[in-house]
Amino acid sequence: MKRQVSRNLVRLVVSGVLFAASLASAQGTSIDFWYAISGKAGETLQSMIGEFNASNEFGITVNGTFSGSYGDTAQKVLAALAANSLPAGGLVPAGPLWTCREGNYLLEQYMAGPEGLSEDHFFPVLLDYNRYEGHLCSLPFNNSTMVMFYNKDLMAQAGLDPAAPPQTWDELLDQAKAIAKAVPGSIGVEVRDEAWWLKGLILQNGGAIVTEDPTGPAFQEPAGVAALEYWKTLVDQGLMPPAQHDVSRDLFVGGRVAFLMASTATLGTVADGAAFAYGTDLLPGKVERGSTVGGAALVMFPSTPEKELATWRLLKWLTSAENSARFTEATGYVPTGPEAAASETVQSLIREQPAYAAGFDQLAVSSQYPHFFEMGTMDSLLADAIEFVELGIKTPPQALDDAANELNKEIAANQ
């Protein structure tokens, strides 16, 4: 891996020398581009790539290829780094780990270049999601936050006001209890992506997920323990079934779940399948509101000056306000910047489907911890810790301490 990093650095020096001279040299260039999104989002991106190929004035041809799930794509990129067989660019998970961590600062060069973009083009929290050790390493595209979906019909049946969904942890607990009592067979609370909601709960409780460096975990501190204890309360009181979260979205669409914590990207599925009145809101808070950002990132990999320029032109086109708004309209992912959010496309979408607004609004209270190589391991450990607590195998302090110890071991092994 060290030899690969050295080769990348040498290549970047060469790229820097040729950067200014190459700006008009991408004519007729063909590039390979991997993307880790499927379903409606993948179809929309592939369609946009086709449109770019047909319309760009530079004669650039982009060969877009679905690279598998986030996990599969991460492994594929890691193998390609080792084999020096990377594509020119892609839409991949944890983009900063495969770029800046590897000595690849191409994105910053092009952002500041003659065809560059201002950082004001993007929401600050989305740029934070794409940084590594102070460097901007990738660009936002299919980003989302976790929001609360709520079933207005179930609320009404329980005598609750469907226009007043829970705003705090206590209100969520109380309203879930009321619905579970009033409507036999209903489920008070569910979650799609357990680690994501737990991280949100920790932030809402005034805690931190990792240290600021980041040199290690912080989720095992008192704020994190209290968050997982609240989770256990929901389970112990029969308001959230343990270890069945993989079917949570289907249960909500089927009308059985009162409150579902899930990505804004779930909106399309809910809109297409729900036969009841529903709404969305920010995640309930405690000390404060809060959530982390999710999604993949647009990256550039070192290649030739011509391919690098062609890749930049694709990334710049995809992240234009117009195209970001179009992608939001088609998929439910949040717009990448203020201009896209203020566009008629997005504003019309919100007027027609108000449920989209919560995800956009939550960007203002969202934050992002620093990228580090063991991020994926951390999420797996948190998911395991949650299941141990749900099934009564471990207490919240035990589960989080064990997860933190395992994460520290993984971090130490990779140093």
C-alpha positions in Angstrom: 0.0 0.0 0.0 2.9 2.4 0.8 4.4 1.8 -2.7 0.9 2.6 -4.1 0.8 5.8 -2.2 4.2 6.8 -3.5 3.2 6.1 -7.1 0.1 8.2 -6.5 2.2 11.1 -5.2 4.5 11.0 -8.1 1.6 10.9 -10.5 0.0 13.9 -8.7 3.2 15.9 -9.1 3.2 15.3 -12.8 -0.5 16.2 -12.9 0.1 19.4 -11.1 2.8 20.4 -13.6 0.5 19.6 -16.5 -2.7 20.9 -15.0 -2.9 24.4 -16.6 -1.7 23.2 -20.0 -4.3 20.4 -20.1 -7.5 22.4 -19.6 -8.5 22.2 -23.2 -7.2 18.7 -23.9 -10.1 16.5 -22.8 -11.7 16.5 -26.3 -12.8 13.1 -27.3 -11.7 11.4 -24.0 -13.3 8.3 -22.7 -13.4 7.6 -18.9 -14.6 4.8 -16.7 -16.9 5.8 -13.8 -18.1 3.5 -11.0 -21.2 4.2 -9.0 -22.5 2.4 -5.8 -26.2 3.3 -6.0 -28.9 1.1 -7.5 -32.7 1.1 -7.9 -34.3 4.4 -8.9 -31.2 6.4 -7.8 -28.9 4.2 -10.0 -31.3 4.4 -12.9 -31.4 8.2 -12.6 -27.7 8.6 -12.4 -27.1 6.3 -15.4 -29.7 8.4 -17.4 -27.9 11.6 -16.4 -24.6 10.1 -17.6 -26.2 9.2 -20.9 -27.4 12.8 -21.2 -23.9 14.1 -20.4 -22.4 11.9 -23.1 -24.9 13.1 -25.7 -24.7 16.8 -24.8 -21.3 17.8 -23.6 -19.3 20.0 -26.0 -16.0 18.3 -25.3 -16.8 14.9 -26.9 -16.3 13.2 -23.5 -17.6 9.6 -23.2 -18.4 8.3 -19.7 -18.6 4.6 -19.2 -20.8 4.3 -16.1 -20.7 1.0 -14.3 -22.7 -0.1 -11.2 -20.0 -1.3 -8.8 -22.2 -3.0 -6.2 -23.4 -2.1 -2.7 -21.4 0.4 -0.6 -19.6 -2.5 1.1 -18.8 -4.2 -2.2 -17.7 -1.0 -3.8 -15.4 -0.1 -0.9 -13.7 -3.5 -1.3 -13.5 -3.1 -5.0 -11.8 0.3 -4.7 -9.4 -1.0 -2.1 -8.4 -3.8 -4.4 -8.1 -1.4 -7.4 -5.8 0.9 -5.3 -3.5 -2.1 -4.6 -3.5 -3.2 -8.2 -3.2 0.3 -9.7 -6.4 -0.3 -11.7 -8.7 2.5 -10.6 -11.3 4.1 -12.8 -11.0 7.8 -13.6 -13.7 8.6 -11.0 -16.8 7.4 -9.3 -19.6 7.8 -6.8 -18.3 5.7 -3.9 -18.8 5.4 -0.1 -16.2 7.0 2.2 -14.7 9.0 -0.7 -12.1 10.8 1.4 -10.5 7.5 2.5 -9.8 6.5 -1.1 -8.5 9.9 -2.2 -6.9 12.3 0.3 -5.9 9.5 2.7 -4.0 8.0 -0.3 -2.3 11.3 -1.1 -4.8 12.2 -3.9 -5.7 15.9 -3.7 -6.9 16.3 -7.3 -10.3 17.5 -6.2 -8.8 20.5 -4.5 -6.7 21.3 -7.5 -9.7 21.4 -9.8 -11.9 23.2 -7.3 -9.4 26.1 -7.3 -8.6 25.8 -11.0 -9.8 27.8 -14.1 -13.0 25.7 -14.3 -13.4 25.4 -10.6 -16.3 25.9 -8.1 -16.7 27.9 -5.0 -17.3 26.0 -1.8 -20.4 28.3 -1.4 -22.0 26.2 -4.1 -22.5 23.4 -1.5 -24.0 23.2 2.0 -21.2 23.4 4.6 -22.2 20.1 6.4 -22.0 18.2 3.1 -18.5 19.6 2.5 -17.6 18.5 6.0 -18.7 15.0 5.1 -16.3 15.1 2.2 -13.2 16.3 4.0 -10.2 14.5 5.4 -7.6 16.2 7.7 -8.8 19.6 6.5 -8.7 18.8 2.8 -11.7 18.7 0.5 -11.4 15.2 -1.0 -14.7 14.5 -2.8 -18.0 16.2 -3.6 -21.6 15.8 -2.4 -24.2 14.1 -4.6 -26.5 11.5 -3.2 -26.6 12.7 0.4 -29.3 12.2 2.9 -30.2 12.7 6.5 -32.3 10.5 8.8 -35.7 11.8 9.5 -38.8 10.7 11.4 -41.7 9.3 9.3 -45.0 9.3 11.1 -48.4 7.7 10.5 -51.0 10.3 10.8 -53.9 7.8 10.8 -52.5 5.9 13.8 -52.0 9.1 15.6 -55.6 10.1 15.0 -56.8 6.7 16.2 -55.0 7.2 19.4 -56.5 10.6 20.0 -53.3 12.4 19.2 -53.0 15.5 17.0 -51.6 14.3 13.6 -50.2 17.8 13.1 -48.1 17.6 16.2 -45.6 14.7 15.9 -43.1 14.2 18.8 -40.4 16.7 19.1 -38.5 15.2 22.1 -37.4 11.7 23.3 -40.1 11.9 26.0 -42.8 12.9 23.6 -41.8 10.0 21.3 -42.0 7.6 24.1 -45.4 8.9 25.3 -47.0 9.1 21.8 -45.7 5.6 21.0 -47.2 4.3 24.2 -50.6 5.9 23.4 -50.7 4.4 19.9 -49.6 0.9 21.0 -52.4 0.9 23.7 -55.1 2.3 21.4 -54.4 0.3 18.2 -53.9 -3.4 18.7 -51.1 -4.9 16.6 -49.4 -1.5 16.0 -45.7 -0.9 16.5 -44.8 2.4 18.2 -41.2 2.9 16.9 -39.0 1.4 14.3 -35.7 2.2 12.7 -34.0 1.5 9.4 -30.2 1.5 9.9 -29.7 1.1 13.6 -26.1 2.5 13.9 -27.3 5.7 12.1 -30.1 6.4 14.6 -27.9 5.6 17.6 -25.3 8.1 16.3 -28.1 10.7 16.0 -29.3 9.9 19.5 -25.8 10.4 20.9 -25.6 13.8 19.2 -29.1 14.8 20.4 -27.9 14.0 23.9 -25.0 16.3 23.6 -22.4 13.6 23.1 -19.7 12.8 20.5 -19.3 9.7 18.4 -15.5 9.8 18.0 -12.8 12.0 19.4 -12.0 15.2 17.5 -8.7 13.8 16.2 -10.2 11.2 15.5 -8.0 8.8 17.4 -10.6 6.7 19.0 -14.3 6.2 19.9 -16.3 8.5 22.2 -19.7 6.8 21.8 -19.1 4.8 25.0 -19.1 8.0 27.2 -22.1 8.8 29.4 -24.1 10.6 26.6 -23.8 7.5 24.4 -24.8 5.1 27.3 -27.9 7.2 28.0 -28.8 7.1 24.3 -28.7 3.3 24.2 -30.5 3.1 27.6 -33.3 5.1 26.0 -33.3 2.6 23.1 -33.6 -0.2 25.6 -36.6 1.5 27.2 -38.4 1.5 23.9 -37.8 -2.2 23.5 -38.5 -3.1 27.2 -41.8 -1.3 27.1 -42.9 -3.3 24.0 -42.8 -0.2 21.7 -40.0 -1.4 19.4 -39.6 -5.1 18.5 -36.0 -6.3 18.9 -33.8 -7.4 16.1 -36.2 -7.1 13.2 -35.2 -3.7 11.8 -34.5 -5.1 8.3 -38.3 -5.1 7.7 -39.0 -1.8 9.3 -39.7 0.1 6.1 -42.1 -2.6 4.9 -43.9 -2.5 8.2 -44.3 1.2 8.0 -45.6 1.2 4.4 -48.0 -1.5 5.5 -49.5 0.9 8.1 -48.3 -0.9 11.3 -45.6 1.4 12.5 -46.4 4.8 14.1 -42.9 6.4 13.9 -40.1 5.2 11.6 -36.5 6.7 11.7 -35.1 6.3 8.2 -33.2 8.1 5.4 -34.9 10.8 3.3 -34.1 8.4 0.4 -37.0 6.3 1.8 -39.5 8.9 0.7 -40.0 7.4 -2.8 -40.9 4.0 -1.4 -43.2 5.4 1.2 -44.9 7.7 -1.3 -45.5 4.9 -3.7 -46.7 2.3 -1.2 -48.4 4.0 1.8 -52.2 3.9 1.7 -52.5 6.2 4.7 -51.7 9.8 5.6 -48.1 10.3 6.7 -45.7 13.1 7.4 -42.0 13.6 8.2 -40.2 15.7 10.7 -36.8 16.2 12.2 -35.6 13.5 14.5 -36.8 14.1 18.0 -34.2 15.7 20.3 -33.2 15.8 23.9 -30.5 18.3 24.7 -30.6 19.4 21.1 -31.6 18.2 17.6 -29.1 16.3 15.5 -28.2 13.8 12.9 -25.2 12.7 10.8 -25.1 12.8 7.0 -25.2 9.7 4.9 -24.5 8.8 1.3 -21.7 8.3 -1.2 -19.3 10.9 -2.7 -18.1 11.9 -6.1 -14.4 11.3 -6.5 -11.5 11.7 -8.9 -8.7 9.2 -9.2 -5.3 9.9 -10.6 -5.0 9.0 -14.3 -3.9 11.1 -17.3 -4.3 14.9 -17.4 -6.9 14.4 -20.2 -9.0 11.9 -18.2 -8.7 13.9 -15.0 -10.1 17.0 -16.8 -12.8 14.9 -18.3 -13.7 13.5 -14.9 -13.8 17.0 -13.4 -16.1 18.3 -16.1 -18.5 15.4 -15.4 -18.4 16.0 -11.6 -19.0 19.7 -12.1 -21.9 19.0 -14.4 -23.5 16.5 -12.0 -23.3 18.9 -9.1 -24.7 21.9 -11.0 -27.7 23.4 -9.2 -30.0 22.2 -12.0 -28.8 18.6 -12.0 -28.7 18.4 -8.2 -32.3 19.6 -8.1 -33.3 17.0 -10.8 -31.6 14.2 -8.8 -33.4 15.4 -5.6 -36.8 15.4 -7.4 -36.2 11.9 -8.8 -34.8 10.2 -5.7 -35.5 12.1 -2.4 -31.9 12.7 -1.7 -31.2 16.2 -0.4 -30.0 19.0 -2.8 -26.3 19.6 -2.5 -26.3 23.4 -2.1 -28.4 26.5 -1.5 -29.0 27.3 -5.2 -30.3 23.8 -5.8 -32.5 24.0 -2.7 -33.9 27.3 -3.8 -34.6 26.2 -7.3 -38.2 26.1 -8.7 -37.7 22.3 -9.2 -37.1 21.7 -5.5 -39.5 24.3 -4.2 -42.3 22.9 -6.4 -41.5 19.4 -5.1 -41.9 20.6 -1.5 -45.2 22.3 -2.3 -46.5 19.2 -3.9 -45.0 16.8 -1.4 -44.3 18.5 1.9 -42.7 15.4 3.3 -39.5 16.3 1.5 -39.0 19.4 3.6 -37.9 17.7 6.8 -34.7 16.2 5.2 -33.7 19.6 3.8 -34.5 21.4 7.1 -32.5 18.9 9.1 -29.3 19.8 7.2 -29.2 22.9 9.5 -28.9 20.7 12.6 -26.8 17.9 11.1 -23.1 17.5 11.7 -20.4 15.1 10.6 -17.5 13.5 12.6 -14.1 13.2 10.9 -13.5 10.4 8.4 -11.3 7.6 9.6 -10.4 4.3 8.0 -12.3 2.2 10.5 -15.7 4.0 10.0 -17.4 0.9 8.5 -16.1 -1.3 11.3 -17.5 1.2 13.8 -21.0 1.1 12.3 -20.9 -2.8 12.4 -19.8 -2.8 16.0 -22.6 -0.3 16.9 -25.2 -2.4 15.2 -24.0 -5.5 17.1 -24.0 -3.6 20.4 -27.6 -2.5 19.8 -28.7 -6.1 19.1 -26.9 -7.4 22.2 -28.8 -4.8 24.2 -32.2 -5.5 22.5 -31.9 -9.2 23.2 -30.8 -8.7 26.8 -27.3 -10.2 26.3 -25.5 -7.1 27.4 -26.3 -3.9 29.3 -25.8 -0.6 27.4 -22.5 0.3 29.2 -21.2 -3.3 28.6 -22.2 -3.3 24.9 -20.7 0.1 24.1 -17.5 -0.5 26.1 -17.0 -3.8 24.3 -17.6 -2.0 20.9 -15.1 0.7 21.8 -12.5 -1.8 22.8 -12.9 -3.7 19.6 -12.7 -0.4 17.6 -9.5 0.7 19.4 -7.9 -2.7 18.6 -8.8 -2.3 14.9 -7.4 1.3 14.9 -4.2 0.1 16.5 -3.8 -2.7 14.0 -4.1 -0.3 11.1 -1.5 2.2 12.3 
